[in-house]
Amino acid sequence: ESTVQVGRLQDLINRSKMARCRGRFVCPVILYKGKHICRSATLAGWGELYGRTGYNYIFSGGSDDAWADAEDISEEDSALRNADSQLFDKVRGHDIKLLRYLSVRYICDLMVENKKVKFGLNVTSSEKVDKAQRYADFTLLSIPYPGCEFFKDYKDRDYTAEGLIFNWKQDYVDAPLSIPVSLTQSLNIDWSEYQSWDLVQQTQNYLKLLISIINSDADDSGLLVHCISGWDRTPLFISLLRLSLWADGLIHTSLEPSEILYLTVAYDWFLFGHMLVDRLSKGEEIFFFCFNFLKHITSEEFSALKSQRRKSLPPGFTLEEICMLKQKDRGSTTSLSSDFSLGMESSPGAAGSFTYEAVELMPAGAQAQAAWRKSCASSPQAVLWSRAQQSEDRLPSAGMVEVKSSSSSSSTHSDNFLRIGSSPLEVPRSR
């Protein structure tokens, strides 16, 4: 459990909220192995900072809670620094206190620029270009990732991310990829080639990096992920992290697939301000990309579990076909981040998982398998959301797969039947 005190956290947030773009403060959203995975916007620039502090001062009756009981700056420092530096020291000092309270060590910046410039003004800044080096005690990672505008190209290519490469030569792109060597040694990735990666490879490699960071054994290795405003790229990676850790049985172990989907859509995306209607109107479908991308992280290299012993799959059926089995208790067998396993003996979630004695195929002959495969020509992971659901009366009887648990009876068998052709993101209905 987290050791954070709610009252203390509220106080620190209230004081630090002006330090970041749009007042979008550092917020812990996932608790994993006692460590906080946080999200926020990037740091506010002087233009926004002065504008917001003045606005708050006027509309709060002349007082601003954000600066209440702030530490006094010594006379010597006041003499050496101008008003800008004093204000930045104060607000960013509170931001740093919040980060330390949440034991954040790593800050991953997804911006492709060092500072966001609008109308010739530096609207936002970033920890990596803080002139006073206030964030020097943190491990800063610059992992530039295309903004939501790039995902219009994704839609225009018929939602195909393979081969889609961002143009790194654009004038505003000035943030190079920068990751400490200590974090890359365990990953078999040539980071110098990042500008040649397509959208799939880039997202995969960044996700591997984030999983590697949160899986470190250090107690104070909390993680902050942010882009500019924190409502497009940030929820993309926070959502992928949440779904990947859930699929490994490491967090949210009591949630069914439909429930974890509801949680990540409502909480990671909409509650934190993703403007879906606006993005759809512009064709910037980063939200769709997030869930369509799940098919690219099914291998074991995206698993946060360090050791897994697996039993072999039933003969004659492929991994994707076995993944289409429906089960009441998810356990560890719907893992997005590891190969499908019928038995994961060391899984933390195994205690409450579905116990398999046998997978019974009815009938199990080659002809029946061929008929079943023909009825579901595309893998469940490749089914687009917009695809119309096939009606149940069209399903061939030979395509039914029944799963027996150690405690199952004939009266419960009908609840375990699979409906072929349904989307992996469909909310299950009672039978």
N, C-alpha and C positions, 0 to 999 in steps of 0.2 A: 504494500500500500504506500501511497505517497505520504511524505512527512510534511507536506505543505500545509500551512495554517491559512485558512480562507481569509481571515481578517487581514493578516499580514500581506497576503497576495493582492487583495483588493487595494490596500494602501499603496503598494509599490506600483500597481498598474495605474492608479489614479495620478501618481506623480510622474510616471514615465510616458504616458500616452502621447504627449506632444512631440516626443523625440522621433516618431516615425510617420511616414507619409499617411495622410488622411486620418491620423490619430489611431492607426491600426497597430496596436501594441503587441508585444510578444505574448502569445497565449499558448499554454500547454494543451495539447489535444489528444495525445496518445501516451499512455503510461506503459512502458515495456521494460521488464527486468529492473524495475525500480528507477528507471531513467525517463525523463520527460522529453518527448518529441514535440517541438513547438513550431508555431508558424507566426508570421507577421508580415507587415509591409517593410519596405526598405527605409533607411533613415531619411528624415525630412531635410530639405535644403533650407538655406536661410530665408528665401522668399516665402515659402510655405510656413516656416516656423514663426516668422514675424507676423504674417497675416493671421495665423490661427491664434497666436497669443494675444494679439490686439483685439480680435473678434471676441475671444473668451473674456477678456478683461472688461470690454464694454457691456456684454450681455450677462455678466455675473455680478454687476453692481460695483465694479471696481476692484474685485478680488479674484484671484485665480487659485483654486485649490491645488493645482498642479505644482505650485511653487511654495506651498505652505510648509513652514518649518524646514526650509532648505538649508543645507550647510552654508555657513558664511564663508565667503571667499576672503582670504587674508588681504590686508591692505597692500602688502608687497605684490601679490599677484594682480590685484586690481590696478596697480600702477603700471604693470607690465603688459596687461592684456586690454584689448579694446572691448567694447560692449558686445560685439559679435561673439568673441571667444568666451566671454563670461556666460552668455546665454547658452551656447553650445556645451560648455562644461557642465552647466547645471542640468539641462535636459538629458544629455547623453550620459551623464553620471547616474541619473535615476534609471535610465534604460539598462546600464551595465549592472546596477544593483539588482534589478529584476532578473537579468540573465544569470547572475551568480546565485540568486536565491533558488532558481530552478535548476541549478547545477549544470548549466549549458556550457559545454566546452567547444563544440563545433558549430560554426555558422556557415551554411551553404547558400551562396548568393547566385541566383539563376539569371540575373540581369546580363544582357549582352553589351551594356554600356556601363561606364564608370559612374556617370551622373546623367540623369534624365534631363534633357534640355528642351524647353518649350519657349518659343518667342525670344530666343536668345538668353533666357534665364535658366540657371541651374535650379530646377524645381525640386529634385530629390538628389540624395547623395547615396553613399554606401560605406559600410564599415571598412572596405578595402582601400578607400581613398580618403579616410579621415586624416587630415593633415597633422593633428596632434597625437596620432597613434593611440587613441583612447582604447581601442579594441585589440591592442597588441597582445594581451594576455590570452586571447581566444585563438583557436585554430581556425583561420579564415580560408574558405574554399571558394574560388571563383569558378563556377561551372555554368558558363553561359548556355542558355537554352532559348530557342525562338519564342517570341511572344505570340499572343492569340491571333494576330494578323496573319501569321504564317500558315495557320490551319485552314485558311480559305483555299490555299493551294492544295491542301489535303483533300478538302471536299471536291474541288474542281477536278482532281485526279480520280474521281469515283471512289473516294475514301481508301485510297491505296497509299500507305506510308512507305512501302518498300521503294527505294530509289529516289525518294524525295529528300533533297539536300538543301539546307539553308545557305543563302548567299552571305558568306562571311566578309565579303569585300565592300559592303555598304558603308557609307560615310559614318553613320552613327554608331556602328559596331566597333567599340574600342576596348572591350574587356576580354583579355585573353584567358584561356583556361589555366588555372593555377591550383594545384593540389599538392600538399606536402608529400614527399617521397614515402614517408612512414605509413601513409594511408594507401599507397598504391602497390606496395611490394607484394601483398597477398593476392592481388588481382591480376590475372593474366590479360592485361589490356594495354595496348600501345596508345597512350593518351596523346602522343604527339600527332596522331592521325585524326584527331577529333573533327577537324573541318571537312574531312572527306566522308564522315559517317552519314548515313541516311537517318531519317527520323526514327526508325525502329531501333537501329543499332545505338543511336545516341541515348534514347530513352532507356534501353536495356542497360547500358553501361552506367548511366547515372543511378539507376535503381540498385544495381549491384554495389555501387559505392556507398549509397545510403544504408543499405542492409549491413554492409561490412562495418560501417561506423557505429551503428547502434548495437552491433553484436560484440563490440569490444568489452573486455571484462572490467574496465575501469568504472568506478561508481559515479564519477563526476563527468561522464561522457554524454551528457544530454545534447540534443541536436536542435538547431533552429534552421528552418528552411524558409526562404522568402524570395520573391521576385520584386516587382515594383510596388503594385498595390496589394498583391497577395490574394487575388481572386480568380486567376486563370492557371498559370504555371504552378503556383504553390499548391492549390487543391489537387492538381493532377498528380503530383508526387506524394502528397500526404495521403490521398485516396489509394494510390497504388501500394504504398507502404502498409496502410491499414488492411487492405484486402489480402495482401501477401502474408502478413503476419497472422491474420485470422485463418487463412487457408492452411497454414502450418500448425494450427491449433495452439498458438502462443498467446493470443489475445482474444477477447470476446468469445470465449469458448462455448457460451450458452446460446449463441445466436445461430439461427437457421440461415440458409443462403438469402432468402427474401428479406430477413431482418437486417443482415449486415449490409445488403444493398440499400435498404431504406436509410440506415444510419449514415452511410457514407455520402449518399446523395443529399439527404436533408441537412446533415451537419457539416461535412467537409466542403460541400459545394455551396448550397443555397444559404445556410445560416451565415456563412462568411462572405456573402455578397457577390457570388458569381451571377452575372447578369445574362442569364440564358436567353431571354427574349431578344436582347440587343445583339448577342453573339450570333443567334440564328438568323436574324435579319441581315447580318453582314456576311454570313456564311463561315464564320470563324468557329468551327465546331470542335473545339478542344475538349468539350465535355463528352461528345460521342467518342472521340479518339481514346479517351481514358479507358472506357469499358471495352471498346473494340480491341484495344491493345492487350487485354488479358491473355489472348491466345498466344502471345509472344513470350510469356513468362511462365510457361508450364514446366520447364525443365528444372532439374535439381539445383542448378547453379544459382537459382533465384530463391532458394530456400534459406531461411535463417537457422534451421536446425543443423547442428554441426555433424551429428552422426545418426545415420538411419540404416536399419537393417530391414530389408524388404523381402517379402515372399514373391514368388513368381506369379505372373498373370495366368489366368486360365488359358489353356491352349486353344488356338483357333480364332481368338478375338483380339483386336488391337486395343491399344491404350485408350484411344478416343471413344471406342464403342463401350468399353467397360465404364468409362467416366459418365456415360449416359444413364447409368443405373440410378434410380431414385432411392433415397434412404431417409428414415425418420430422423436419426441422430447423425449429424454430419461427421463428428469425430475428426479424424485426420484424412479421410479418404477423398475429400473434394479439394485437396491442396492445389492451389494455383502455382505455388512456388516449388513444388517438387513433383516428381513422377508419381502417377497414381499408385498407391500401395494398398494392398488388402490387409496388411498387418504392419504397423509401425510400432515395434515393441517398446521403443524408448520415447515415444511421443508423450509430452506432458498432458495431452488431452485424451490419452488412450483410456483412462479409467472410465470415462463416460461415453466412450465411442461405441459404435455399432459392432457387435461381435459376430464375425462370420464363421460359420462352420463349413459352408460350401456355397459355391455359386452354381446354381442349377440351370442349365440351358435346355429349353423345351421347344422343339426337339433340338438336338445338338449336332445334327448331321451337316455335312458340307452344303447341301442344297438349302437347308434352312438358314444357315449363316449367310449364304449368298443372297437369299431373298431379303434377309434383314438389312444387309449392307446396301442393297439396291434401294430400299425404302428410305434410307437416310444417306443420300449420296454425299452430302457435305457434312463435315464434322460439326458437332453442336457449338464448338467455339467459334466457328466461322459464320454462324447464322446472324444476319443483320437484324437490328431491332425492328426495322420496318417490314420484315418478312411476315406475311400473313401466316397465322398458325394453322397447321393442318388439322382437319377435323378428325375426331377419334374414330369415326366409323370407317375411315379409309385405311386404318392401320391393319396390316396383315397379321393374322393370328400367329404366324410363324415368327413374327418379330418380337414377341413378348419374352422378356427376360425376368425370371423370378429370383428374388434373393431371400434366402432363409437365414434367420438368426437362430442362436442357440435356444431362444425362448419362444420362437414363433409357433403359431398354430395355423391350421387351415383357414381359420376365420380371419386371419390377418394378412393372408397372402395377397389378397386383392389390392391392399393398400400399397404394396411394394411394386406394382406393375409400372413399367415405363411407358411414357407416351412419346413416341418417336417424332422427331422433327420440331420439337418445341425449342424455343430460345433458351440458352443457359441463364438468361436474366429474367425469365418469366417467373412471376410470383406463383408458387404452388397453390393449387386449389384442392379442397378436400374431395375425396373420391366418393 
